[in-house]
Amino acid sequence: MLDTAVKKWVSRLLIFTFACLCLGPVELPAKKGYKGAWVVIEKLDGQKLYGELLKVEDDHLLLDLPPEIGNKIPIREIDKVKVKRKSNFLIGASIALGMAALIGGMAQSREMGGFLGGVGTGVVLFGGPAALAGGGLGTLMFRGYKTYHLVGADPATISEVLSILNKRARF
């Protein structure tokens, strides 16, 4: 009697957790105290600057660079800005874990006395390997840089790019 009640509540908890994970991630802007996005700035003269984006102002970007280079980069001297994308390991892992629960629930539904009984078994048997594989795929699929071209862009486009960069800046 107690065994079936525990299975029922564990299955409900897993379904609730999966439903919460399916709502999707919410992208929050960088806040004070957090690290800014890693950027690569290519200037018009061909120079590449690598560093953390600290602040976006109207006419320049502020980067965490060595003092001899200077940390203020005027926007009129920037050819393109590449922003490093964040790893999506947790997103891929959570989707794969939910799929493992779903597949386990379908595969074990006859043996365990219903779909919900098989969900727990699916998570136990397939959850770990599926989460690792899904996390690895999430990391591989979404890595790299997002490139924004500023040369020859109209003021509205530059303003839009600066607002996107401002969300990813430390301050």
Buried (B, 14 or more C-beta within 10 A) or exposed (E): EEEEEEBBEBBEEBBEBBEEBEEEEEEEEBEEEEEBBBBBBBBEEEEEBEBBBBBBEEEBBBBBBEEEEEBEBEBEBBBBBBBBEBBBBBBBBBBBBBBBBBBBBEBBBEEBEBBBBBBBBBBEBBBEEBBBBBBBBBBEEBEEEEEBBBEEBEEEEBEEBBEBBBEBBBB
